[in-house]
Amino acid sequence: MKVLCFGSLNIDYTYQVEHFVQKGETISSTALQVFSGGKGLNQSIALAKAGVEVYHAGAVGKDGTFLLGQLKEAGVHTGHVRVLEDVPTGHAIIQNDKNGENCILLFGGANQEITEGQVDQVLSQFQAGDCLLVQNEVNQMPYLLQRAHSMGLKIALNPSPMDEKIWELPLGLVDYFILNEIEAGQLLGAGEDPQGAAADGGVSLLENGEKTAELLHRKYPSAAIVLTLGEHGSVFFHQENCIRQKKYDVQAVDTTAAGDTFTGYFLGTLFQGGSEQEAMDRAAKASAIAVTRNGASPSIPALEEVLAFGK
Ligand code: RIB
C-alpha cells in the first residue's frame, strides 16, 4: 500500500511573543525563527519518520524549493510537488507565546494553485487500496476526494484549518477523521466552544470525548474517528471499538505541529500493521515529544525517540 499526502507546504515565520497581539495593539516579538511547515508537509514527514513510504503532492513557488529538501531528508518522495514560476510559496505567520501556545495566520500562495490536471496526473500513479491523506490547506479538495474515492483509495482527512470550505467536501467518503475537539464540535454542529454543550444535550465535548467521537461516527458511519482532546488525551472510535488514550505530561515550549505529528504517527503505525491501541499510544508519545521543541517539522521526532519515550 502506498500513502499519498496531498497537502500544503509552508514557510513558517515564528515570532516569540509574551502574549498574542490584541485588536488595535502593536507589540514587539523577542525572536523570529523560520521553519519548514504546512500541515501537509508536517504530516508527510511524520508519516515517513513513523516508517511509512510516503509520496507528497502539492505546489511551491521558487522561493520554497528548500522545502522539498526537507521532505527528501525525511525520506518523503517529492516527485508530485510542482514548482510554480510566478506564485510565492504559502507561508504562515505564527505567534508562539510563553506557554508554548500559538496562533497562526496563513497565506495560501502556491497551495491554492492546485489544478484538476495535477490531481488527475498524481492519482494516476496510485491504485485501489492505497491511502490519500489530506488536510484543508489546498484547493481542489472536493475533486481530489471524489476522484480518489472512485479509484478505491482510502481517505484520511484532518479537517484543519476548519472553515466553510469543509462543507463542500464529500465527507461521507472519508475513512478516517483525525481532528480536535473544536473541529469535532463544528462537524457536529455544536458550535465553536468545546466547553459548551454538545449535540447530545448538555455534555461537554472535552469531558466526554468518547460520546463526541461516537456521535461523529454515527454521523459518518464509514469513518473511524480519532479525536484529540488536549489535556484530556485522545479517543479512537470505530463501530463498537472505543479506545481512550492518556496524554503524556511534558513541559511544552511550542505546540506547532503537535496535531500533525499525532496524525502522521497514528496512521504510520496503523499502516505498518500496528493495532489501533498501539497507534494511539505511539501518536500520543510522538506529539508529546514534538511540543518540547521549537518549530513545525523540525519538532517531529524520529521513531527511535518515540519508542524510547517514557522508558
Ligand atoms: O499545523 C501546523 C502548521 O499549520 C504550521 O506548520 C503552519 O504552516 C500551518 O499550516
Boltz pocket constraint, residues with backbone or C-beta under 6 A from the ligand:
constraints:
  - pocket:
      binder: B
      contacts: [[A, 8], [A, 10], [A, 11], [A, 12], [A, 36], [A, 37], [A, 38], [A, 39], [A, 40], [A, 42], [A, 91], [A, 92], [A, 104], [A, 137], [A, 256], [A, 257], [A, 258], [A, 259], [A, 260], [A, 296], [A, 297]]
      max_distance: 6.0
